[in-house]
């Protein structure tokens, strides 16, 4: 065991023993550790939010033990009921737990940065050569491995989140409802939390929580200030900023929800991209590391070049930082409240059910023949023994081999 792992385990034990430990005084070595980890995960985070969650569970809970698994589940539940890309907000939450607001900013930027840089290069190449076909074989191989990684992660989350029959019923009910009513996922999770309060903490008054104790005001005003600044210079950048700021603030249900939210404006209203270009941008967002909403970088580049890519990316991710840090502060203050613990007892199993529903839906398209079924089975074995990264890497290589042979 390395000295860094010893320090991480000691820090984790201290944080579990006392909620009063302040994350607002980050040590430089700890911040460097946070930056290195999330820069690496952001560089290899292929496979979408389900793979990201599996990687975070492996690296943060099992390997480094920065936070206990129950807190991981609670944080995952919280990010599922606020707008924004779940895995990115989970990264920001973990960064906040390690180093306060500074840790949240460092972790979020480190995780998003590699995807932004790669998407910027791909956008430049695409609009110069209009060719993205070379990535399809890699993506075809990664898709069944993502389902395999998700299966392993779901089992681990199930063991830590479902403790009794009511929670099992909540998990199954939320999973079925999410499968058929995907757009209603935030309300389904909130309803599960309300049922949790009813089951585990009935007839109690809710404590009041001042808004200033939840939302970090300097961050909360940044999107408004940015919008006001751009308003003085009308044009494409203003339209990009307004569109993606609105999208980031309404992004309930995961990154894929962004597609119907922006397609009409991007293709028809403003005419920044053709329909085929827009679909190619979505494809690039799926096969690059990091969150799928990095597609905003592609749209911004297509609309206004490099400045457009910067504006669209900042605007779509700004609400995520606000919501994630607010959720982290909220969890800090409610950990000792029995009604909040009851709420999480309802939401936690529902999150497991909703992830299972998404996995089942994606699995229909990912596992379509003998080759993809074999990758799925091998991916489960690799993810169980070595973690998600080797499983995804070997699946991508398998996709290239299979694609060249057929």
C-alpha positions in Angstrom: 0.0 0.0 0.0 1.4 3.4 -0.9 1.7 6.4 1.4 -1.0 8.1 -0.7 -3.4 5.3 -0.1 -2.6 5.3 3.6 -3.4 9.0 3.7 -6.6 8.5 1.7 -7.8 5.8 4.1 -7.0 7.8 7.1 -8.8 10.8 5.7 -11.8 8.6 4.9 -11.9 7.1 8.4 -11.8 10.6 9.9 -14.6 11.9 7.7 -16.8 8.9 8.6 -16.1 9.4 12.3 -16.9 13.1 12.4 -19.2 15.0 10.1 -17.7 18.3 11.4 -14.5 17.9 9.3 -14.4 20.9 7.1 -13.6 20.5 3.5 -13.0 24.2 3.0 -9.2 24.0 3.8 -7.8 21.8 1.1 -4.2 20.7 1.3 -2.1 21.1 -1.8 -1.1 17.4 -2.0 -4.8 16.4 -1.7 -5.8 18.7 -4.5 -3.1 17.3 -6.7 -4.3 13.8 -6.0 -7.9 14.9 -6.9 -6.7 16.6 -10.1 -4.6 13.6 -11.2 -7.4 11.0 -10.6 -10.1 12.9 -12.4 -7.8 14.0 -15.2 -7.0 10.3 -15.8 -10.7 9.2 -15.5 -11.7 12.1 -17.8 -9.1 10.9 -20.4 -10.3 7.2 -20.4 -13.9 7.7 -19.4 -15.4 6.1 -22.5 -18.8 4.4 -22.4 -21.1 7.2 -21.0 -22.4 7.8 -17.5 -22.9 4.2 -16.5 -19.3 3.4 -17.2 -18.2 6.6 -15.3 -20.2 5.6 -12.2 -18.6 2.2 -12.3 -15.1 3.8 -12.5 -15.9 6.2 -9.7 -17.2 3.4 -7.5 -14.0 1.3 -8.2 -11.5 4.2 -7.8 -13.1 6.3 -5.0 -15.0 3.7 -2.9 -13.1 0.5 -3.3 -9.5 1.4 -4.1 -8.9 4.8 -2.4 -11.8 4.7 0.1 -12.3 8.5 0.0 -16.0 8.0 0.9 -18.0 5.0 2.1 -20.3 3.3 -0.4 -23.4 4.4 1.4 -22.4 8.1 0.9 -21.6 7.2 -2.7 -25.1 5.9 -3.1 -26.6 9.0 -1.4 -24.6 11.3 -3.6 -25.7 9.3 -6.7 -29.3 9.6 -5.6 -28.9 13.4 -5.1 -27.4 13.9 -8.5 -30.3 12.0 -10.1 -32.9 14.4 -8.7 -31.3 17.6 -9.9 -30.7 18.7 -13.5 -27.4 18.0 -15.2 -25.1 15.1 -16.3 -25.2 12.6 -13.3 -21.6 11.3 -13.6 -20.1 14.8 -13.9 -22.1 16.0 -10.9 -21.0 12.9 -8.9 -17.4 13.8 -9.7 -17.9 17.4 -8.5 -19.6 16.1 -5.3 -16.6 13.8 -4.6 -14.2 16.7 -5.2 -16.2 18.8 -2.8 -15.9 16.1 -0.2 -12.2 16.0 -0.6 -11.5 19.8 -0.7 -14.6 22.0 -0.5 -15.5 24.3 -3.3 -11.9 24.4 -4.6 -11.9 20.6 -4.8 -15.3 20.6 -6.6 -14.0 23.0 -9.2 -10.7 21.1 -9.7 -12.4 17.8 -10.0 -15.0 19.0 -12.4 -12.6 20.8 -14.7 -10.1 17.9 -14.7 -12.9 15.5 -15.6 -14.4 17.6 -18.3 -11.1 19.0 -19.8 -9.9 15.9 -21.7 -13.3 15.4 -23.4 -13.5 19.1 -24.3 -10.0 19.1 -25.8 -10.6 15.9 -27.8 -14.0 17.1 -29.0 -12.5 20.4 -30.1 -9.9 18.5 -32.2 -12.5 16.1 -33.6 -14.8 19.1 -34.4 -12.0 20.8 -36.3 -11.3 17.6 -38.2 -14.9 16.9 -38.9 -15.8 20.2 -40.4 -12.6 20.1 -42.5 -13.0 16.5 -43.8 -16.6 15.6 -42.8 -15.7 12.0 -41.9 -16.3 10.2 -38.6 -16.8 6.6 -39.8 -13.5 5.4 -38.4 -14.8 5.5 -34.8 -17.8 3.3 -35.4 -16.0 -0.1 -34.9 -14.6 1.0 -31.5 -18.0 2.2 -30.3 -19.6 -1.1 -31.5 -17.2 -3.0 -29.3 -17.5 -0.7 -26.3 -21.3 -0.8 -26.1 -21.7 -4.4 -24.8 -18.8 -3.9 -22.4 -20.6 -0.8 -20.9 -23.6 -3.1 -20.2 -21.2 -5.6 -18.6 -19.6 -2.9 -16.4 -23.0 -1.7 -15.5 -24.1 -5.2 -14.4 -21.2 -5.5 -12.0 -21.8 -2.0 -10.6 -25.5 -2.7 -10.1 -24.8 -5.8 -8.1 -22.5 -3.8 -5.7 -25.0 -0.9 -5.4 -27.8 -3.4 -4.8 -25.9 -5.0 -1.9 -25.3 -1.6 -0.2 -28.7 0.0 -1.0 -31.4 -2.7 -0.6 -31.7 -3.9 3.0 -35.3 -5.0 3.3 -38.5 -5.9 1.4 -39.9 -2.3 1.1 -36.6 -1.2 -0.4 -36.6 -4.2 -2.8 -40.2 -3.2 -3.9 -39.1 0.4 -4.3 -36.2 -0.7 -6.5 -38.4 -2.9 -8.7 -41.2 -0.3 -9.0 -38.8 2.5 -9.9 -37.1 0.4 -12.4 -40.3 -0.6 -14.2 -41.6 3.0 -14.2 -38.3 4.4 -15.4 -38.2 1.8 -18.2 -41.6 2.8 -19.5 -41.6 6.5 -18.5 -37.9 7.6 -18.9 -38.7 11.3 -19.1 -40.4 11.1 -15.7 -37.3 9.7 -13.9 -36.7 12.7 -11.6 -40.3 12.6 -10.3 -40.1 8.9 -9.9 -37.1 9.2 -7.7 -38.6 12.1 -5.7 -41.7 10.0 -5.1 -39.6 7.1 -3.9 -37.9 9.5 -1.4 -41.4 10.6 -0.2 -42.4 6.9 0.3 -39.1 6.4 2.2 -40.1 9.2 4.6 -43.5 7.7 5.0 -42.1 4.2 5.7 -39.1 5.0 7.8 -39.8 8.4 9.5 -43.6 9.0 9.6 -45.3 12.1 11.1 -42.2 14.3 11.6 -41.8 17.9 10.9 -39.3 19.0 8.2 -36.5 21.3 9.4 -36.0 24.5 7.6 -32.9 24.9 5.5 -31.8 28.5 4.6 -31.0 28.8 0.9 -27.7 30.4 1.7 -26.5 27.3 3.4 -27.2 25.2 0.3 -26.3 27.3 -2.7 -22.8 28.8 -2.9 -23.7 32.3 -4.0 -20.5 33.1 -5.9 -21.1 30.1 -8.1 -24.9 30.6 -8.3 -24.5 34.1 -9.9 -21.9 33.0 -12.5 -24.4 31.8 -15.1 -26.5 35.0 -14.7 -23.4 37.2 -14.8 -22.2 35.4 -18.0 -25.6 35.8 -19.7 -25.7 39.4 -18.7 -22.2 40.0 -20.1 -23.0 38.4 -23.4 -26.2 40.4 -23.7 -24.1 43.4 -24.3 -22.8 41.8 -27.5 -25.7 40.4 -29.5 -25.0 37.6 -32.0 -24.4 33.9 -32.3 -22.4 33.7 -29.0 -25.4 35.1 -27.1 -27.7 32.6 -28.7 -25.3 29.8 -28.0 -24.8 30.9 -24.4 -28.6 31.3 -23.8 -29.5 28.0 -25.4 -26.9 25.9 -23.6 -27.4 27.6 -20.2 -31.1 26.8 -20.5 -30.3 23.2 -21.6 -27.9 22.7 -18.7 -30.5 24.0 -16.2 -33.3 21.7 -17.6 -31.3 18.5 -18.1 -33.3 16.1 -16.0 -32.8 12.4 -16.8 -29.2 12.3 -18.0 -27.1 13.6 -20.9 -29.2 12.0 -23.6 -32.1 14.3 -22.8 -30.0 17.1 -24.3 -30.6 15.8 -27.8 -34.4 16.6 -28.1 -33.8 19.8 -26.0 -31.5 21.4 -28.6 -32.1 19.7 -31.9 -34.9 22.0 -33.0 -33.0 25.2 -32.2 -29.7 24.0 -33.6 -31.0 22.6 -36.9 -34.2 24.5 -37.7 -34.4 27.7 -35.7 -30.8 28.9 -36.0 -29.6 26.6 -38.8 -26.1 26.2 -37.3 -25.9 22.5 -38.4 -27.7 20.3 -40.9 -29.6 17.3 -39.5 -26.8 14.9 -40.5 -24.1 17.1 -39.0 -26.1 17.2 -35.7 -26.4 13.4 -35.6 -22.7 13.1 -36.3 -22.0 15.4 -33.4 -24.1 13.2 -31.1 -22.1 10.2 -32.3 -18.9 11.9 -31.5 -20.3 12.8 -28.0 -20.9 9.1 -27.4 -17.5 7.8 -28.3 -15.4 10.5 -26.7 -14.5 10.2 -23.0 -16.5 12.2 -20.4 -20.2 13.2 -20.5 -22.2 13.0 -23.6 -23.3 16.6 -23.3 -19.8 17.5 -24.5 -21.7 17.4 -27.8 -22.2 21.1 -26.9 -18.6 21.7 -27.9 -19.3 20.3 -31.4 -22.4 22.4 -31.9 -20.6 25.5 -30.6 -17.7 25.0 -33.0 -20.0 24.4 -35.9 -21.9 27.6 -35.1 -19.0 30.0 -34.3 -15.7 28.2 -34.4 -13.4 28.1 -31.3 -15.2 31.0 -29.4 -18.5 29.2 -30.0 -17.1 25.9 -28.6 -15.9 27.7 -25.5 -19.2 29.5 -24.9 -21.4 26.5 -25.4 -19.2 24.3 -23.2 -19.1 26.8 -20.3 -22.8 27.5 -20.5 -24.0 23.8 -20.5 -21.7 22.8 -17.6 -22.1 25.9 -15.4 -25.5 24.7 -13.9 -23.9 21.3 -13.0 -21.3 22.9 -10.8 -24.0 24.9 -9.0 -26.4 22.0 -8.5 -23.6 19.5 -7.5 -22.1 21.8 -4.9 -25.5 22.7 -3.6 -26.3 19.0 -3.3 -23.0 18.3 -1.5 -23.6 21.1 1.0 -27.2 19.9 1.5 -26.0 16.3 2.2 -23.5 17.7 4.7 -26.2 19.3 6.7 -28.8 16.6 6.5 -26.7 13.6 7.4 -27.9 13.8 11.0 -31.6 14.5 10.2 -33.6 11.3 10.5 -36.2 12.4 7.9 -33.5 13.0 5.4 -32.0 9.6 6.1 -35.4 8.1 5.5 -35.7 10.0 2.2 -32.4 8.5 1.1 -33.6 5.0 2.1 -36.3 5.5 -0.4 -34.3 7.2 -3.2 -31.2 4.9 -3.0 -33.0 1.7 -4.1 -34.9 3.7 -6.7 -31.7 4.9 -8.2 -30.5 1.3 -8.5 -33.8 0.4 -10.2 -33.6 3.3 -12.6 -30.0 2.5 -13.6 -31.1 -1.1 -14.3 -33.9 0.2 -16.5 -31.5 2.3 -18.5 -29.1 -0.7 -18.8 -31.9 -2.9 -20.0 -32.9 -0.4 -22.6 -29.4 0.1 -23.9 -28.7 -3.6 -23.8 -31.2 -4.3 -26.5 -29.2 -2.2 -28.9 -25.7 -3.2 -27.6 -26.0 -7.0 -27.5 -27.3 -8.0 -30.9 -25.3 -11.1 -32.0 -22.8 -13.7 -30.8 -19.8 -11.4 -30.9 -21.4 -8.7 -28.8 -22.7 -11.4 -26.4 -19.2 -12.7 -26.0 -17.8 -9.3 -25.3 -20.6 -8.8 -22.7 -19.7 -12.0 -20.9 -15.9 -11.3 -21.0 -16.6 -7.7 -19.9 -18.4 -9.0 -16.7 -15.4 -11.2 -15.9 -12.9 -8.4 -16.5 -14.8 -5.7 -14.7 -15.4 -8.0 -11.7 -11.7 -8.9 -11.4 -9.8 -5.9 -12.7 -12.3 -3.0 -12.8 -14.0 -1.2 -15.7 -11.1 0.3 -17.5 -9.5 -2.9 -18.8 -12.9 -4.2 -19.8 -13.7 -1.1 -21.9 -10.2 -1.0 -23.5 -10.2 -4.6 -24.6 -13.8 -4.3 -25.9 -12.8 -1.3 -28.0 -9.8 -3.3 -29.5 -12.2 -6.2 -30.1 -14.5 -3.9 -32.0 -11.7 -2.9 -34.3 -10.7 -6.5 -34.9 -14.3 -7.7 -35.6 -15.0 -4.7 -37.8 -12.0 -5.3 -40.0 -12.8 -9.0 -40.3 -16.4 -8.5 -41.4 
